[in-house]
Amino acid sequence: MQFLRRFRIATIVFGLSLTLFATTAAVGDDTDDKKKQDSTGPSIVLKDATIHSSGPAGTFVGSIVVTDGKIAAIGENVESPDDAKVYDLTGFHITPGLIESRGKLWLTPQAVSESNAKAELKVVDAIDPWNEDWQELAAQGITSVYVQPNSVSAVGGMGAVLRVGPHGSVEDIVMKDDVAVQVSIGTRGKSSKDRYAQIQALEKLLKSAQEKKKDGDKDKEKKDAKEDSDKKKADSDDKDKEDKDDKDADEDKKKDDEKKDDKDADDKKDVTKEIFKRVLKREIPLFVEVHHSDSLKRVIALAKEFEIRVVLDGLTKVTSCADELADSNHAMVVGPFFEPGAAPEYRKDGDLDWFAELDSDEKLWTLSTFAGSARGSQALRINAAHAVSLGIDSDEVLKALTANAARMLGVADHVGTLEKGKQADIAVFAGDPMDSSTPARLVLSHGKVIFESDVAAMESAAAKTGEAIALPSLLPKSYVVTTTRMLRDGKLGPGAITVVDGKITLVAKGVVTVEGESTADEPQVFDLGDTIVTPGLVIAHSSLGQAAAINDSTESDASHLRAVDAFDPTTKQAKETLAAGFVHIGLAPGTSNTSSGAMGHVRLGVGEYVVSPTIANQFVLGNSARNAERFPASLNGQVRMISDLFGGSLVDSRVYLSDAIAKSVADEKLACVKEVIDGKRKPIFLANDEVEIRSVIALAKKNKLSAPTLASNGSVGDLADQLAENDMGLLVYPIGTADLNRRPLQTKAAVDAGVPIGFVADSAQQVRTTASMLVSAGVPAEKVLSGLTEGGAALVGMENVGLEPGANADFVVWSASPVNLAAKPLNVIVDGKPVSKK
């Protein structure tokens, strides 16, 4: 097989040992009896935490004793062994180790992209036991990953459940082999005709295996009948005849054995059919990735026709089949609820809202990242938080990632719940486990600590002392909103605002106490208790998906162009952004030009949406603005061009204009740049790698620019002190799969150095997901919340976006903190009036 041949070549190159090709027998389904983990150390006691068992015990405050890799005791009153290492976890939350039901951990790069059209492909043959990507998964509380071959081919091969943690051999890594046969419908080819062909291929395989199974059953019946006849004949014959018959029987047996050997040799020529015979016997299930309604209906029909076990994967475009799924008893792996990068073609425009309306309590289901790389599984809790935001109960989501996943994968006897005698796969979180901004404190795999941090117990971003209270859908012209958690200057605290005719007229730092009934002369007071109220959120730098319309690449100097002149506030994306609680947008031009033009401040949800057309000018020192057909074509050229602009010199135009018009355009460009130099517009620099960022710092120092802002998706951590010394702010791009760990830590280094942050994104989901990741990585929540409101606005020159007297009454009432992805806006208020959720 190409898969194995390429893998073997890779192992030679990297000097991997032959243990990578351990046999199925060596990595079979034994989990605990195969090879015990190191059990010579002292017991571990996890003391006085909130324990979410995902099992019969439910949720309670108690302790767990771990001995020899297993849970030795669990309960509210547990005695600690004398020699135990005790972790005082008061205020922390304990869950079973999380299970990723579709990942790529431990696979070689070749194996991740390899495909095959035969079921005999075994994922365990491509394990690299020295891969260290497991560390990033462990930091998210993940202790097991189900891995199967690539989903490019209709039939991909056999999957396995693998452990997370430091291991030196395939044997140690594999928890269970031959878990399921992977099948994909619609992941290659774009048309319904392609999907139909793949369904036909699957049906043909099932029918072929069914015929082989019938032939095998007939052979067995004949053999049993002959043995029974021979026995009866032997009993009725005398000794001499019996001896003769025994001799004849031996000869017949020899011939039968020879025939059987021939038959076995034939069977080995088609292992795929043999594996599908096991599917027909219901020994192993089919994991079928399917995303389209037409394919799903046919898969359900085939499962019924052949009476096989099927687990349905993906299901991103099956809204019209919600009723069929509700009526079926098939297990489901749903997702992804979050795409950190560009979605593959077959998942584009997917919608999982239908799942929130399904009665998931009655279903065996889990969710997955469906990551295309090992590191992508880090986003499991982000996907879980997005699922909660759709309205799925958080306890059910946690159960899906633990007990349900273990049942589905056939390892529930060992992991998935916290019970005495089970394998000690345990995760400890500093707060709510389903709040993706909550960091992990401790993670155990088979009783070994594989991740540990010194994070303190914290009030989770989702925590609240009472139910969130929404404002009514109709509000008077004058009213007061009071709460114990109002966001101002990045901090949550008691506060109240008075709204009159769409403006904030008064802000109090304490809670307003309501005594008696309001009179006609007094504004009505809405006491929201502990509900979080924030200003309308800010995306500091965005095109809201309209970059093409505001990206004139005719000339590299577009200093005079304004992004607001091409903005359409009526697009679906603009409306969705507002509904998600984002009111203020730093509208940016495209990135094709070194001097890109002016950013503007737009305010969503109002008729006069342009607050200011020119709050900043954007300069790009990156590949997107380099063009071999015009100047500048290099970083040096970009630095020279920007330096000349600040010095009052323009690049020669490639466009023919009359002298009068050319002079007018040149004067306009120079006037725009002069406003940057004079501090009337903010200078925004886009740069990514270290050399580009150093060039930005040098330009800012040379031209004495006031508080410039850097927008970067690169490595800023090593330059954090220099950014702070030059009074620079940082706009953080959405974080992709490859950067789920590195970029948040780089940003933390910048924040720790005193660099203020804001966000670059085209959607509300991107901003909030990035914000959640930063808090989980240790960036203080108040710094992130500031970046979502006044702090982020200030970096690009937006004004009057906070809850201050005289500002527009733009604010949001939340079910929990906006850095918790499970939180939803209960009310979005613009000019003192609720925005329609439609």
SEKETOR-330563 format. One record per residue (C-alpha): residue in one letter; y, x, z. Coordinates in steps of 0.05 Angstrom, whole numbers, plus 5000, padded with zeros to 4 digits. Each point is the difference from the previous one (the first is absolute). Layout:
BEGIN
aYXZ
...
! end
This chain:
BEGIN
m500050005000
q507150234984
f502049815071
l495150485033
r500550554948
r507650045008
f499449975075
r495050575001
i504650434958
a505749855048
t495750205060
i498450674968
v507450124988
f501849845072
g493950335030
l497149385032
s493050035027
l493949644973
t500449535058
l504649584957
f493949764964
a496049775061
t494749504980
t500349265015
a494750105053
a504550495035
v505949525001
g496549345009
d501749405041
d499050245071
t506950115029
d498050195071
d493050294994
k501450484943
k504050545035
k503749895065
q507050235005
d501850535053
s498549655065
t500550585049
g507249885020
p502449585058
s500749254997
i506649714977
v503449435036
l505249574965
k503449675059
d504149385011
a501749824928
t500349344963
i493249984966
h499149614936
s492450004996
s499349604934
g493649755033
p497749485051
a504250305056
g506549844963
t506450345024
f501150235072
v503050555042
g494750495021
s496650674989
i494750334958
v495250575018
v497450424942
t493850435011
d495750364949
g503749694942
k499049295023
i503549485042
a496750065068
a504249475035
i505649524982
g503549485043
e505649825046
n497250395059
v496450634976
e498450615043
s501850684973
p494750555003
d502050585045
d500450514943
a503249544949
k506450154962
v504549415016
y505549744954
d504949545036
l501649514945
t504249495037
g504249644949
f495750234941
h495349594956
i492850174984
t496249744939
p493550184966
g500950554949
l502949694938
i495649954937
e502750104930
s495649594954
r502050334934
g502250725002
k499050694969
l499350445062
w495650624993
l499449954925
t501650604956
p505949914952
q495049974942
a496049455033
v506249575014
s501449964925
e492850024975
s496549384975
n493049814978
a496749384972
k493650055040
a498449765070
e496250635019
l506550385010
k500350155075
v506750145032
v496950455054
d498450514946
a507550134992
i502050115072
d504150615018
p498950105075
w505750505005
n505449534976
e505349915053
d503249354977
w496349665057
q505450245049
e505349544970
l495349405004
a498250165072
a507449995018
q500049274979
g494049815044
i494949994942
t493050255019
s495749754942
v501049924925
y495649654949
v500150424936
q497149814933
p500450294930
n505949894955
s501349294976
v501250174927
s493149824976
a496949315007
v494450295043
g502250595041
g494350205047
m498250005074
g505050035057
a499550275070
v503449945068
l502950675021
r502750255066
v507150255012
g500550655037
p498450754996
h493150104971
g496350584968
s494649654961
v498749384959
e494849795051
d505249965055
i504949614957
v495549454974
m499349415047
k496249574950
d497850134929
d498249514944
v504549465030
a501349624935
v500250034924
q507150034973
v501949564941
s506949924969
i502449444955
g506750064965
t501950695025
r499450284930
g502549634939
k505749515003
s497449374967
s495749425022
k495350214944
d499050675034
r498549665066
y495149534967
a496350594970
q499450325069
i497449365030
q494849964944
a497950725015
l499149835073
e496049374984
k495550414953
l498650505054
l498249465050
k495449654950
s496650654981
a498950175074
q497549305012
e494750084945
k497950675028
k499549685069
k495649444972
d495550514966
g499350375064
d498349375038
k494649834949
d497050705004
k499749945075
e496649324996
k494750284952
k498850605045
d499349565062
a495249534964
k495650584976
e499750315069
d497949335029
s494649914947
d497350705010
k499649895075
k496149354993
k495350314950
a498750605044
d498249555059
s494749624960
d496550604967
d494750445032
k501150715020
d497950324934
k504249544960
e505650095049
d499850754989
k500249894925
d505649515005
d503950485045
k499250534946
d502449514947
a505749785045
d502150725010
e500250094925
d503949354992
k504950215054
k501050674966
k501649644935
d504749535036
d503550585034
e500850344933
k503049364972
k504649945061
d502250734991
d501749864928
k503749375021
d503950385054
a501950524949
d502749454955
d503849705059
k503350665015
k502849994930
d504249405019
v502250065071
t505649514988
k495049434991
e496350215063
i506549995040
f501749314972
k493049775021
r502350175071
v506249584988
l495649424978
k495850085063
r506549955040
e498750685030
i506950254979
p506149624976
l504450074939
f507250205015
v503649684942
e507250184989
v503149414963
h507449824992
h500249434950
s498249275009
d495749944938
s495750605021
l499649765072
k497149324980
r494650344959
v498250495055
i499249435050
a495649644949
l495650624991
a499350095074
k497549295006
e495450054940
f496650645023
e500649855075
i502950685015
r504750265054
v507050134972
v506250295033
l506349834961
d505250564995
g507349994983
l501549284980
t507350134984
k500749494944
v495549435020
t504949495027
s497149454956
c493150135031
a502149925072
d495849375008
e493850334972
l500950585048
a501049525058
d493549644983
s495950644988
n496550405054
h501250684968
a502950565041
m506750274975
v503850655000
v507249794985
g505750454978
p504150394993
f505649635035
f504450614989
e500450474940
p503350675019
g500650194927
a499349694932
a494449494999
p494450084949
e500549544940
y494749525026
r503749905066
k507149944973
d503549355020
g494449855049
d501149485055
l496149935065
d504149435029
w494149544986
f495950375052
a504949825056
e498549274988
l492550105001
d496449835066
s498250735011
d497149855069
e493849724966
k499250584951
l497150705004
w505850404972
t503650655007
l505750344964
s500950684968
t505050464969
f495750094937
a503150695000
g499050454940
s500150625044
a497250215068
r506850035031
g501849304976
s495749695054
q505550185049
a503449374978
l494649555030
r504349775058
i505949904954
n495649534959
a497949655064
a507249905021
h501749704932
a494149535008
v502749775067
s506849894969
l496849494953
g498049595061
i493050255013
d498750055075
s500650725024
d493649945042
e496249784939
v502850584960
l497850495054
k493149685001
a499850074924
l501250765006
t494750085053
a494449505015
n500249664931
a500050654962
a494250275040
r495949374987
m501650014926
l497950734994
g493649935042
v502250455057
a501749475053
d494450235046
h503850655009
v507549894990
g505249454990
t500449745072
l501050305068
e493649865038
k495650395048
g494950434962
k503850024934
q502550624967
a506750225030
d504549924939
i506549825034
a507449984984
v505750005050
f507049784979
a506750045035
g501349264988
d497749424956
p494450284955
m502049554943
d507250245001
s499950574950
s506050335033
t495850105063
p497050715003
a493050175022
r499250365067
l492650184998
v494149914952
l492750125015
s494350044949
h493049985030
g503150185067
k503850604974
v507650035002
i502050094927
f507549845009
e504650055059
s507549965008
d504850005059
v503549364979
a502049565059
a498249275008
m505449594970
e502249294991
s497349874931
a505049824947
a496349334997
a500149885075
k504049435028
t500149655066
g500249314969
e499249634935
a505350154948
i505049444991
a503049824933
l506849694987
p500249304971
s500549934924
l506949685007
l505450355041
p507049775020
k506250364977
s500950305069
y494350245045
v497650555046
v493450384994
t497650365062
t493750415012
t497450555045
r498550424938
m505850064952
l500450614956
r506550395001
d500850744983
g492450064993
k498649765071
l497049345023
g503349695061
p503049365028
g505549724957
a503549404971
i504249854938
t504849444988
v500349744928
v505949604973
d500549804927
g495250544977
k503250575038
i498250355065
t505849895046
l497350275065
v494450465022
a497550035072
k495650555027
g496549545049
v496249354994
v504349375000
t497749525054
v500049274981
e501949525056
g500049264987
e501349654933
s504750294947
t506549624990
a503349834934
d504850575010
e494650515015
p495450324949
q492649835006
v496050565032
f493150194973
d496250395052
l494450374963
g497050305063
d496650674983
t500249894925
i502550604960
v506549914962
t502550544952
p505750064951
g498149854929
l495850604980
v502350544953
i496750364942
a504750594994
h497950204930
s496749534950
s500249734930
l495949385020
g495650114940
q506050014952
a500450754988
a499149934924
a506149564996
i504450485039
n497550654969
d503950204938
s497250674979
t504750124941
e503550565037
s498350415062
d506949865028
a500449265016
s504850085059
h504149404980
l494449494994
r498849495055
a493249735020
v502949335021
d502349854929
a492849914978
f497249665062
d496749324998
p499549685069
t495749414975
t493650404986
k493649835038
q500150695032
a507149915027
k498149325029
e493750275032
t503950585030
l504949525032
a494449555027
a496950625032
g506350115041
f503850514958
v507149784986
h503850644984
i498150454941
g502850674980
l499249864925
a498750664964
p500150194927
g493950304966
t498150735004
s500150224927
n506950335007
t502150595042
s506449635018
s497249305002
g505949575017
a502449585058
m495949645052
g502549335024
h499149565061
v497049334983
r498649435048
l494349544983
g500349255011
v507349884983
g503949844938
e504850585004
y494550515008
v503950644986
v503050245065
s502350664971
p498550264930
t501050745016
i497550235068
a496850654976
n498450434939
q493150244985
f498050704976
v492950184979
l497150705006
g493049834976
n495549954940
s501849284984
a507050224979
r498050624960
n499549924925
a498550554950
e504249634948
r506450035040
f503450405054
p497850105055
a492650144988
s498850405064
l501750025074
n504950564988
g503449594947
q500549405047
v503150425055
r505050294950
m501849314973
i501249705069
s504050615022
d504349934938
l501149265014
f502350155070
g504650534970
g503049504951
s496250194936
l495749544959
v494050104955
d501649934927
s498349304977
r494649894947
v503049324983
y505549944947
l506149665029
s507249984977
d504550495036
a503449465040
i493549675023
a496750685014
k506050195044
s499749335037
v492550085014
a501050735023
d505649805046
e495749445029
k494250485013
l504450515034
a503349465042
c493249775025
v497950715018
k506750135035
e498649405045
v493650345021
i503750655015
d505449625038
g494749645043
k501449314972
r493049964971
k493750285031
p496450554961
i492649824991
f495450554975
l492949884975
a495650625008
n492750115017
d497350715002
e502750545046
v504050364946
e503449354979
i501649835073
r502950695013
s504349914938
v502749355028
i501750345066
a503550564963
l504049514957
a502149605061
k502450635037
k503650304941
n503949364985
k501049815073
l497149314989
s500649525059
a493349775029
p495950014936
t493449644997
l493550264973
a494849524970
s493450364997
n492549894997
g498750745009
s498750475058
v506449985042
g497050235066
d501150744989
l507349874982
a501449505056
d504650465039
q504050164938
l500849264984
a502549875071
e504750604999
n503349724937
d500749305028
m495349724947
g496249355004
l493049874971
l497749414958
v492449945004
y496149784939
p493849555005
i494050395024
g494150044952
t492650125013
a500450754995
d505750025050
l497749525053
n499750545052
r504450574975
r506449624982
p500749625066
l499250665038
q505250334954
t504849435014
k498750055074
a502050734998
a506549814967
v501549455050
d498350465058
a505150484972
g505349465003
v499949764927
p501449244993
i495549624952
g500249404953
f495149744948
v499050024925
a495749454971
d499749444950
s496649495045
a500349775072
q492550155009
q501150734981
v505750085050
r496549685059
t493450364986
t503650674998
a503749825064
s493549825035
m496850664979
l505850395028
v499649665068
s492550125001
a501350744985
g504550065060
v506949874971
p503849615055
a500249264984
e507449965014
k501350534946
v495849614950
l503349345018
s506850324992
g497850234930
l498349284984
t506949765021
e506750335015
g497550724998
g496949944931
a506149634974
a504850555025
l496150534960
v502149684934
g506849745020
m498549275015
e504349675053
n499949385044
v492549905001
g498849965075
l501049475053
e507350135013
p506149555008
g503149844932
a493650154961
n496449484958
a494949625042
d494050324965
f494050075047
v492549905004
v495749685054
w493150335003
s493149845026
a499650735023
s503550664985
p501050134925
v496450685007
n493749605015
l497349784932
a496949395031
a506949735018
k503349474957
p507149754994
l500549335034
n507149904975
v504350384952
i507349835012
v505450164949
d507349785014
g497449645061
k495349564960
p492450034993
v497550244933
s494949554968
k493050305004
k498849744930
! end
